Amino acid sequence: MHFHYTVHTSLDVVEEKISGVGKALADQRELYLGLLYPTEDYKVYGYVTNSKVKFVIVVDSSNTSLRDNEIRSMFRKLHNSFTDVMCNPFYNPGDPIQSKAFDSIVSTMMVQAC
């Protein structure tokens, strides 16, 4: 339940940042939002694509080894893998993602973030 509050609060911050950027967002292919919501236990980072798909990554606050450029790289990998899933002609938008390649990318990121 604690993660739900943290992620929903972070999504509110994403919406604020998107509305604050406005037309500048349309000029960019992607938008890394950086640190959205730091708490005592977690840091939440955000990313929005040009099609308004929102990604969040939650990292343990005690993890000081991950730098901003590494988080940005993780979002790019996630975005690229997500795009591959969406471009699959056998994928129906709205269905759960059942891709071994996508799962592998996410699992690798989870190990890297630990």
Backbone bond lengths (Angstrom), bond angles and torsions (degrees), N, CA, C in turn:
res aa  C-N    CA-C-N  psi(-1)  N-CA   C-N-CA  omega(-1)  CA-C   N-CA-C  phi
1 M - - - 1.450 - - 1.527 110.55 -
2 H 1.329 116.88 -33.46 1.465 121.12 -178.89 1.523 111.02 -63.26
3 F 1.336 117.05 -39.98 1.463 120.52 179.13 1.525 110.95 -64.52
4 H 1.325 117.02 -35.79 1.458 119.94 -179.96 1.517 110.61 -58.73
5 Y 1.324 116.70 -47.28 1.465 120.75 179.91 1.524 110.40 -62.30
6 T 1.315 116.79 -46.33 1.465 121.57 -178.17 1.522 111.24 -61.53
7 V 1.331 117.04 -46.63 1.463 120.40 -178.49 1.522 110.93 -68.84
8 H 1.331 118.29 -41.80 1.466 120.12 179.24 1.523 111.38 -64.80
9 T 1.314 116.98 -39.66 1.459 120.38 176.18 1.526 110.13 -62.96
10 S 1.317 116.36 -40.46 1.470 121.17 178.04 1.526 111.16 -63.86
11 L 1.326 116.93 -39.59 1.466 119.87 178.07 1.527 111.22 -65.14
12 D 1.336 117.27 -32.43 1.468 119.91 173.73 1.521 110.36 -63.45
13 V 1.329 116.95 -39.90 1.467 121.42 177.94 1.527 109.67 -65.06
14 V 1.338 117.00 -39.55 1.468 121.18 177.03 1.531 109.45 -58.44
15 E 1.320 116.54 -47.75 1.469 120.59 -179.69 1.526 111.10 -60.36
16 E 1.329 117.29 -41.28 1.466 120.86 178.01 1.522 110.72 -62.20
17 K 1.325 116.41 -44.42 1.465 120.04 -178.85 1.522 111.23 -66.86
18 I 1.328 117.26 -39.26 1.465 120.44 179.56 1.529 110.02 -65.05
19 S 1.321 116.43 -45.84 1.462 118.96 -178.27 1.533 110.74 -67.67
20 G 1.332 116.90 -29.47 1.459 120.42 177.20 1.508 112.63 -72.17
21 V 1.328 117.09 -29.81 1.459 121.36 -179.35 1.524 109.87 -79.60
22 G 1.333 116.86 -39.66 1.455 121.53 175.55 1.505 114.18 60.05
23 K 1.326 115.73 -122.12 1.470 121.23 -174.04 1.516 112.64 -68.54
24 A 1.318 117.80 -24.61 1.470 119.91 178.90 1.523 110.24 -62.55
25 L 1.337 117.52 -29.11 1.462 121.16 179.04 1.527 110.72 -63.35
26 A 1.313 117.28 -37.50 1.462 120.99 -178.69 1.532 111.34 -64.86
27 D 1.322 116.54 -25.14 1.461 120.55 -179.11 1.520 112.47 -81.46
28 Q 1.314 117.34 -14.43 1.453 120.68 -176.47 1.515 110.59 -103.96
29 R 1.324 115.16 147.52 1.460 120.39 178.62 1.529 110.62 -77.66
30 E 1.298 116.15 -30.81 1.462 121.29 179.08 1.515 108.52 -150.61
31 L 1.314 115.42 164.25 1.454 118.60 -179.24 1.524 109.66 -140.34
32 Y 1.326 115.30 110.44 1.460 120.89 173.74 1.516 106.51 -86.36
33 L 1.312 117.05 123.30 1.458 120.75 -174.64 1.522 113.33 -95.08
34 G 1.328 117.01 -10.77 1.458 120.01 178.79 1.519 112.34 75.14
35 L 1.319 115.14 -155.82 1.460 121.69 -178.38 1.524 109.49 -69.68
36 L 1.325 115.94 122.06 1.461 121.04 -177.81 1.512 112.49 -98.01
37 Y 1.322 115.72 -45.39 1.455 119.25 -167.33 1.530 109.95 -150.63
38 P 1.318 117.36 90.44 1.467 118.67 176.95 1.527 110.50 -83.45
39 T 1.309 116.62 135.08 1.465 121.22 173.20 1.527 106.99 -122.39
40 E 1.294 115.87 -178.64 1.462 120.03 178.74 1.527 111.08 -64.58
41 D 1.340 116.38 -33.49 1.461 121.32 -175.27 1.526 114.30 -99.75
42 Y 1.342 117.67 -29.87 1.462 121.15 -171.87 1.519 111.63 -137.04
43 K 1.340 113.82 158.33 1.465 122.01 169.49 1.522 106.17 -121.38
44 V 1.325 116.68 131.99 1.455 121.00 -178.53 1.525 108.24 -114.92
45 Y 1.346 115.34 125.88 1.452 122.64 179.74 1.517 108.94 -111.33
46 G 1.336 116.54 153.09 1.450 119.87 -177.31 1.512 113.97 -131.59
47 Y 1.324 114.17 159.20 1.463 122.84 -177.45 1.520 107.20 -154.21
48 V 1.317 117.64 138.45 1.461 122.05 178.23 1.524 108.07 -131.19
49 T 1.320 116.37 135.64 1.464 120.51 178.12 1.529 109.53 -87.52
50 N 1.316 115.80 172.75 1.460 119.62 178.67 1.525 111.97 -66.32
51 S 1.327 117.57 -19.68 1.465 121.02 177.32 1.528 111.55 -95.78
52 K 1.327 115.69 15.65 1.475 123.84 175.05 1.529 114.38 69.49
53 V 1.329 117.43 20.72 1.461 120.33 172.66 1.521 106.68 -77.34
54 K 1.327 115.84 130.67 1.464 120.89 -176.48 1.524 110.03 -106.64
55 F 1.331 115.42 133.88 1.458 121.97 174.52 1.519 107.82 -120.57
56 V 1.323 116.22 141.26 1.461 120.66 171.63 1.523 108.54 -129.03
57 I 1.316 114.89 144.65 1.464 121.31 174.54 1.522 106.78 -123.22
58 V 1.324 115.85 128.02 1.457 122.15 178.96 1.518 107.77 -106.65
59 V 1.335 116.07 124.29 1.461 122.48 -177.30 1.535 108.11 -122.08
60 D 1.311 115.43 141.36 1.460 120.38 175.85 1.526 109.47 -61.15
61 S 1.319 117.45 132.98 1.467 121.40 -178.01 1.518 112.93 -61.51
62 S 1.320 117.14 -25.44 1.462 120.05 -179.48 1.528 111.84 -73.96
63 N 1.347 117.18 -12.54 1.465 121.26 179.55 1.531 108.61 -80.78
64 T 1.308 115.80 101.02 1.472 120.57 -179.69 1.520 111.57 -100.14
65 S 1.330 117.14 -1.07 1.466 120.19 -177.10 1.535 112.57 -80.82
66 L 1.338 117.62 -23.64 1.466 120.09 -179.62 1.519 110.22 -80.66
67 R 1.311 116.17 123.38 1.455 121.86 178.27 1.527 109.67 -97.33
68 D 1.319 115.44 165.49 1.460 121.44 -177.39 1.528 111.97 -57.73
69 N 1.338 116.97 -41.56 1.469 119.15 -179.25 1.532 111.32 -66.81
70 E 1.329 118.01 -29.99 1.469 120.71 176.68 1.530 110.94 -70.99
71 I 1.324 116.52 -39.07 1.469 120.55 176.54 1.529 109.01 -63.40
72 R 1.323 116.63 -44.40 1.464 121.63 178.55 1.538 110.37 -58.91
73 S 1.325 116.58 -42.71 1.461 121.78 178.39 1.527 111.03 -63.85
74 M 1.327 117.24 -39.32 1.462 120.81 177.55 1.528 110.56 -61.54
75 F 1.337 116.12 -42.37 1.466 119.63 178.29 1.518 111.30 -63.70
76 R 1.339 117.10 -39.76 1.467 119.71 179.28 1.525 110.59 -63.01
77 K 1.335 116.36 -43.53 1.476 119.84 178.34 1.524 111.00 -62.53
78 L 1.334 115.58 -43.05 1.460 120.19 179.21 1.529 110.33 -63.25
79 H 1.317 116.10 -43.78 1.465 120.72 179.38 1.528 110.80 -62.58
80 N 1.318 117.79 -45.40 1.467 121.11 179.54 1.522 111.62 -62.18
81 S 1.320 116.44 -42.47 1.465 120.34 179.30 1.533 110.70 -66.84
82 F 1.327 116.51 -40.28 1.466 121.34 177.30 1.529 110.19 -62.07
83 T 1.325 116.49 -42.03 1.463 121.54 178.40 1.532 110.62 -61.75
84 D 1.333 116.38 -41.67 1.469 120.03 177.11 1.530 111.40 -58.83
85 V 1.342 116.31 -41.57 1.467 120.42 178.91 1.528 109.87 -64.64
86 M 1.333 116.68 -45.65 1.465 120.57 -177.48 1.535 111.84 -65.40
87 C 1.333 117.01 -29.66 1.471 121.04 -178.77 1.529 113.15 -82.46
88 N 1.318 117.17 -8.16 1.459 120.92 178.68 1.530 108.38 -68.68
89 P 1.334 117.75 122.31 1.472 119.73 -177.41 1.537 113.38 -65.20
90 F 1.323 117.73 -15.37 1.464 120.70 179.79 1.527 112.69 -93.61
91 Y 1.344 116.48 -3.29 1.464 120.13 178.61 1.523 109.16 -89.08
92 N 1.326 116.71 131.37 1.461 122.14 175.43 1.527 108.05 -99.73
93 P 1.334 117.96 117.98 1.469 120.41 179.90 1.527 111.30 -52.68
94 G 1.314 115.24 134.57 1.457 121.03 -178.20 1.522 113.42 99.50
95 D 1.336 116.46 -20.28 1.463 120.14 176.98 1.529 109.06 -75.14
96 P 1.325 117.47 153.84 1.470 119.02 173.49 1.527 110.50 -58.96
97 I 1.315 115.86 144.43 1.465 120.18 179.43 1.522 108.29 -77.67
98 Q 1.332 115.77 120.36 1.460 121.62 178.30 1.522 108.44 -124.11
99 S 1.336 114.31 70.62 1.452 120.73 -177.56 1.524 108.51 -125.16
100 K 1.328 115.87 123.69 1.464 119.33 178.99 1.518 110.97 -65.17
101 A 1.336 117.42 -35.57 1.468 121.09 179.01 1.523 110.23 -65.11
102 F 1.341 117.55 -44.22 1.463 121.54 178.51 1.526 110.44 -63.66
103 D 1.331 116.59 -45.64 1.467 120.99 178.34 1.522 111.22 -59.71
104 S 1.313 116.65 -39.58 1.462 121.56 179.68 1.527 110.70 -63.37
105 I 1.336 117.18 -44.65 1.472 121.46 179.21 1.528 109.86 -61.25
106 V 1.323 116.43 -46.83 1.471 120.45 -178.92 1.518 110.47 -64.49
107 S 1.326 117.67 -43.29 1.471 121.06 178.86 1.518 111.28 -61.55
108 T 1.323 116.98 -41.40 1.459 121.42 178.72 1.525 110.15 -62.42
109 M 1.317 117.21 -41.35 1.466 121.18 178.74 1.523 111.28 -65.19
110 M 1.314 116.28 -38.08 1.462 119.90 -179.69 1.513 110.74 -65.67
111 V 1.311 117.34 -38.54 1.472 121.80 177.69 1.526 109.45 -67.96
112 Q 1.340 116.66 -41.82 1.464 121.56 -179.44 1.530 110.54 -63.44
113 A 1.325 117.10 -36.57 1.458 121.45 -176.14 1.529 112.35 -78.46
114 C 1.307 117.59 -12.40 1.481 119.94 -178.04 1.510 111.76 -79.87
